[in-house]
Structure formats: C-alpha cells, structure tokens
C-alpha cells in the first residue's frame, strides 16, 4: 500500500496519419489506502490511463510517482486485474496460479509457507474447494476471484483493476463488488478501479473521478463518504448518482 | 453425469471395435468368395504371416531398424525445429528469412529431394534420415510459429506484469501458450516421418544391412510373398496406432484437453 501521484500526463496515438489525443493533462493524487474509482464513457481513454499507470504504456508527457518515486516500466508492484477472463494461466490449477507468481517474485522459497499463503487467499475468495481445478473448469466470476486473490497475495503497492467485473452477470457482479470492498477494508490496499457503471463506482470508491470524452480530462472529482453497505435506494446514494451521471458525457451518434 | 460420459465413451469404443471386426470379417471372406485370394490373402493368412515373420522371420529386425531411423530423424528434426523457431522469435530478420525458406521447402515432397540427397551423401541410413528430417522440420516450425503468433496479448502482458521477461517469459508463458500448436505439429510429424521412411526405402532399397519396413514391403512384393507384403503394411499401421493411442493421445489428454486449450 502506497501513495500514488499522477502528474499532468498526456498521451496521443497515431491513427491513419491523424493524431488522436487520448489523455490530456491528467493529474490524480491518491493517499495510501485510497480506493479510487474512475468513471468514464466507453472509449474515453480510461483504459489507456490505467495501462500507463501499470507501465504497459508510456505517457508522452507527465510523470507517475509511487511513494514519490517515478515508476519504472511494468512490474509486480502495480498489478493489473483485467476484464478478460483469460488472465489466468490455463495450464496451472487455481492453487498453482496463486503460488507461481509468489515463487517467481521470491516472496518465499519455503514450500510450506507458499502453500499457507495460497491457502489463505483461496479461503478469502471462497475457492478453497476448487484449488485443484483448472481455469477452464471455472466460471467467469470464479476466474476473476482467482485473479484478485493472486494479485492480493503478491501484496502490490497499487492494485489496478480495468473493469474486472464488466463481463459478469448482474448478480455475480454484485457479489464480487461486496467481496472486493471487504477485501479492501481488510488489506487497505491502494486500488484504482475503472468502470463505466455509475452504481459500481459509488459502491466501491472512497474517491471517484469522472473522465470526459476524448481527450480524457478529469471533469469531476469527489470523495465518497457514504457509509457501508452502500444501498442504491438511499437518498445520499441517489443524489451522488445523479451528480456523477450529470458529469458523464455520452457520445452522440 | 459421469455415468452418462462413461456410457458415451463405452459406446464409442464399442462402435470402433465392431467396425474393425466387421472389416476383418469382410477381409477374411470376400477374397475367398471372389476367388482373388492370391492378390488379397484372407485376413487370417496375413495375421499368420505377420506372426511368423515377426518372431521367426526378419520382420522384427526391419521394424527395429525403421523405428531407429524414425526416432533419430524425429529427434534431429525436433532439435533443429526448436533452434530455428527460437531464432525466429528472437530475431525478426531471421523470421523474414525463414518465411522464404519455409515457402520454398514446405511444399517440396521429401521423396522429390531424394535424388539430390543421394548424390550428396550417397546411399544409406544418412540419406533416409535427412529425408525424414526434411519431412517433419517444416511442419514443426510452421506449427510452432503459428502457436507463438496466436498467443493472446493479455497472457504476455500478464507475464510481464507478474515480473517476467526475456527467457523466463518465453519459457514460462509463451511456450505453454503455444503448446497446443506445437503438439499438433508433433502429431503431423509422426505421420509424415513414416511416409518419408517407407517411400524413401521403396525408391532406393535397403539402407544399411537390413533395411526398414519400406524395404521389407518392397522385397516381399518382389518375391510375390503377398501375405508378407500385407504383414509389412500391418506393422506400419500397428506401430502408428500404438504411438498415436498411447503416446500422442495420452499427452493430449493430460495437457491441452485437460487445460481446455485444444486448437
């Protein structure tokens, strides 16, 4: 858990000889243990933003600091949980998918200790009885749980989540939102969570940012103090929803 | 659920076995009825010839020699394919060159190369091995490269995110991801190596002291030992089936099928 500073980053792509400005002068400041949800219309560049923070892409200008130090490429201190269900290694079981990155990053070389960590995190995401299952035997929701468990077990400085529940059905989504919130309360990991779902942003975030359409700029920023559990039918939830929705531009075709 | 699956498995096995039995019955009686037993000996005669030639004749020697050539060829082919594919992955320029080499060599039947190979290395086991290597090398490389090119981008990003790069990334993420294609290349190679061996031997005869199965089939035809000829064919089929069933299929079942990664 660490603080994160994104200072004035911009990025453009070359598309058919035209310059496409995706991110424009974006600044974000997070304290250690913040849970930031970033809302933005589809195609606004929120994925590009989180990929820059992860180090998969490099911004054209600006800087990204973790605990005051500039990030150095892609690495396990900033772990990404993707939307794609294919983010586990298909040839490894649930347990192996969690243990393997731990071994790789020398979290421990002691087999017993590694298994204990895996055990703990499989338990946290309720997948203990599936420890020997392969990813293709799991549902989408279970796979996303494994991905979250794997990431948390590595204890990243910042956990990045790019619409991880976007491809799930509504019920599973609600369950996973609750689980994720509880995990965050327990581990106090600094999280950045991308979504285009206003309700999801309110349920999860302790801070919420709304991005505008291409190029993405920070249009609105707020702190979410609604006590947990955050029920959509409460007054404060509804008024925040309305406010956020008002800032959310949608593309007109 | 499992009962249903097992039931289906048994049914499928039963169908296959019944079909084979029917085939053997037809083979047994039709040649006699049609008075063509001289050209196609009845099944039991072929089996007797197979059995006696195997244990009392020289069939076993031919089989052993064939297997020796094939496994040497496959081993060399795989090592070469591994090295060349690795170079293709590491160097884009090398990949460009390989593209050209593959489009020249891949469509070229091994047997067509035989006269050239004979001129250069002469008659013998060496030239047969070269033909086998040629027959399997290109499909192995083509399949492996297809495998590496079809790795989902997210798997690479994930590997890097978890802290892998270079050789580690290739070994621990890219090769397992490409494995279904690599395995299908190996399956193709197995079939191809037999074709290469048998046809090469039929064209230029025994290599070495005994010669392999191709030479055996050629020899028995020459002496009008029709049952022996069929016994040679049966040996090729049996070895092919055994390896396919007990080696290749079991690898497939315990890897790509289990992981849900079939191509």
Interface residues (C-beta under 8 A of the other chain):
Chain A: X54 X56 X74 X75 X76 X78 X79 X80 X82 X84 X86 X87 X89 X90 X91 X101 X104 X105 X134 X135 X136 X137 X154
Chain B: X152 X154 X155 X157 X158 X160 X161 X162 X163 X164 X168 X172 X173 X176 X179 X255 X258 X259 X260 X261
